[in-house]
Amino acid sequence: MRNTLKIAISLPKEDFYKLEQIRKKLNFGRSAIIDKAIRFWLDYREREELIKRYQEGYRKKPESIQEIEAFKQASAEAFKEENLQ
């Protein structure tokens, strides 16, 4: 079992009612639905950070023309082997 902490939060009434509607429809407890939402948000932020790091790295060292041509050639050969061309 995970270590858990209890917290108190404040939400706008409209958001609370929407959350209640969704959690009841999905048959989730309040803690479970908030936990899922937080995990979704944390995963989203992590993916955004990875994309940002990838883009920064690509800006620092973009693919060369030779690498692009080699990729195109390899792709064409793979498609040909799979009869996708």
C-alpha positions in Angstrom: 0.0 0.0 0.0 1.3 3.5 -0.9 1.9 6.1 1.8 -0.8 8.6 1.6 -1.5 12.0 3.1 -4.8 13.8 3.7 -5.2 17.3 2.3 -8.0 19.8 2.1 -8.6 21.7 -1.1 -10.9 24.4 -2.3 -12.6 24.3 -5.7 -15.0 26.6 -7.5 -18.6 25.2 -7.0 -19.0 24.6 -10.7 -15.9 22.5 -10.9 -16.9 20.5 -7.8 -20.3 19.7 -9.3 -18.7 18.6 -12.6 -16.2 16.5 -10.7 -19.0 14.9 -8.7 -20.9 14.1 -11.8 -18.0 12.5 -13.5 -16.8 10.5 -10.5 -20.3 9.1 -9.8 -20.7 8.1 -13.4 -17.3 6.3 -13.2 -18.0 4.9 -9.8 -14.9 6.5 -8.3 -14.4 7.9 -4.8 -13.4 11.5 -4.4 -9.8 10.6 -3.5 -9.5 8.3 -6.5 -10.7 10.8 -9.0 -8.5 13.6 -7.6 -5.5 11.1 -7.6 -6.2 10.2 -11.2 -6.4 13.9 -12.2 -3.2 14.8 -10.4 -1.4 11.8 -12.0 -2.7 12.8 -15.4 -1.4 16.3 -14.9 2.0 15.2 -13.6 2.4 12.8 -16.6 1.4 15.6 -19.0 4.0 18.0 -17.5 6.6 15.3 -17.7 5.8 14.7 -21.4 5.9 18.4 -22.1 9.3 18.6 -20.4 10.6 15.8 -22.6 9.3 17.4 -25.7 10.9 20.7 -24.7 14.3 19.0 -24.1 14.0 17.2 -27.5 13.3 20.4 -29.3 16.2 22.2 -27.6 18.5 19.4 -28.5 17.3 19.4 -32.1 17.8 23.1 -32.3 21.4 22.7 -31.0 22.1 19.8 -33.4 19.6 19.4 -36.2 19.8 16.4 -38.6 22.2 16.8 -41.5 21.2 16.6 -45.1 23.0 13.3 -45.3 21.1 11.9 -42.3 17.8 13.0 -43.8 18.6 11.4 -47.2 19.7 8.1 -45.4 16.4 8.1 -43.5 14.4 8.6 -46.7 16.3 5.8 -48.4 15.8 3.4 -45.5 12.1 4.3 -45.3 11.7 3.7 -49.0 13.4 0.3 -48.8 11.3 -0.7 -45.8 8.0 0.3 -47.6 9.1 -1.6 -50.6 9.8 -4.7 -48.6 6.3 -4.4 -47.0 4.7 -3.8 -50.4 3.4 -0.4 -49.2 4.8 1.6 -52.1 
